[in-house]
Amino acid sequence: CYNDESLGDAWRHHFHELPGVRIVGADICSVDCDAVVCPANSFGFMDGGLDRALSERFGWSLEQRVKQIIQDRPLRELLVGESMVVPTEDARIPWLICAPTMRVPMQIRSSVNAYLAMKGILVAAKAHREVPLIQTVAIPGLGTGIGRLAPELSAGQMAQAYREVMLDE
């Protein structure tokens, strides 16, 4: 797993001139935001890595709701590049954006999965119309945990998706 410093350095390098981005070196469960990203797998299991921390923060019933919503989808999975917004039932952080970076737990060292997940996250946040609206999103280094994607590669892919979705570049 990569240390927070290398993640922060990679994000600062790739996002330094992009408007609307603030890099925070803190526990994602404690960041003030409207939505937090869960980079769980395509089946909604939230019992490892960052997903586990989110389950512990919001309660294990959130994982059950996520899994049920995914089971009710036509393919019974949430593909990499797709995302969905789920209520957390928490007053401080009302929304969870599920955006898998991998179908099942695996290393994704040479994939475009961080780009695909980031694009899905941003599209979902922009399209969300329920109150409260999503104006701020806490996003981790996608694929850098269990996926072992290098922070520099992850941040580069995420910045490219940000430019495309948020800046129309």
N, C-alpha and C positions, 0 to 999 in steps of 0.2 A: 504494500500500500504506500502511496506517496504522502510525504509530509505536507502539512498545510502551507508551509512556506513555498514549496515548489509549485503548488496549485495557485497560490496568490501571485507569485511571480509570473506564471504563465498567463493568468487572467489579466494582470496589469499590462503585460506586453501586448496582448491581442485586443484588449478592450480600451486601451488608454485614451483614444480619441473618439470613442463612440458615446453619443449622448444618451442619457437616461439609465446609465449603468453605474452602480456603486458596488465596489468590491469590499466585502466584509469578511474579516477573519474571525468568525465566531461560530458557535454551535448553531446549526441551521434551525434547530428546534426553538431557539431563543430569539431569532431575528424578528423584528416587527415587520409584518408584511400581510397582504391579503390572501396570498396563496403560497404554499410550499410545495416543491416538486419532490415526488417520490419516483425514483428511477427503477422501480420494481421490474420484475420479469413480466413476460406477456400473460401470465396466468394470475398475477396479483398476489403472489406469495410475498409477504412483507416480514420475514423472520430472520433476515441476515443483514449485516452491514448497516448502512444508513436507513434502510427500510425498517429494520428492527427498532432503531432509535425513534423513528416516526410512530411506529405501532405502540411503543412504550409511552411516548409523549401524548398521543391522542386516544389511546385505548385500543385493545385488540379487536374490538367490534368494528373498527374502521377497516381492518384487513378483511374481515368477513363481508362487509358491504362492498368493498372493492372487488373481491373475488366473485360475489354474486352478480354484480353488474357485468363483469367480464363473461361469466357463464351464460348470461342472458343475451349476449351478442351472437350474431349469426355464426361466426367461426369459433366461438367460445374461447377466444383469446384476443388480446390487444396487441396488434403488430408493432414492431419497432417503426417509429415514424408517426404512429397514431398516439393520441392522448385523450384523456377524459378528465373532467373536473368533477370532484366528489366533495360533498359537504363534510367537514370534519366534526361538526357539532361542537366547536370550540369558539368562544366569543372573540378571542384574541387573533387566531388565525383560522378564518372560516372555511377556507378551501384547500383541498389537496389536488394537485395536478399529477395524475399518474401518466408517466411517459417512459415505457420500458426502453432500456438501452441494450437489452438482449432478450432473446426468447426464453431461454433458461439460463441459470447461472453458468457462466463460462468466461474465458478470457476473450477480449475483443480488440486485441492490440493493433490490428491492421484493418479495422473496419471504418465505415462512415457512420456508425451508429450514433455517435455523439451529435453529429450534424442533424441526422434524421430526428432524433429525440428532441433536440433544441427547437427545430422547426415546428414540430408538433406542439411543444409547450407554448411557444409564442402564438401560434395560430389559435390554439384553444383559449388562451388568456384574452386575446383580442376579440374573439367571437363570444365570449361569456357575457351574458346579459342579465343574469340573476343578481339580486341585491343580497349582500353588498357586492358591488362591482369589483373586479380584479384590476387594481392599479399598480400594485407592487408584488413581485414574485421572488421568492428566495430559491435560487437554483444552485445545486452543488456542481462540482466538477463531474460532468456526466461520463460514466464509464471508467472512472479512475479508481474505484474501489475494487470490487470483485472482478470487474472487467479488465483491470490492469492496463487500461489505456493510458499512455504517457500524458501527463498534464499539458504539455506543450501542444500535442496533437489534439487533445480534447478541447482545449481553449481555442485553438485555431478553427476547428470545425464549428464550435459554438458561436464564435464571432462571425463566421461566414453566414450562418443561419440567421443571426441577429441582423446583419446588414440586409439580407434579402427580405426578411419579414417586416422588420421595424423601419427600415430606411429605404425600402424599395430599390436597393442597388442590384 
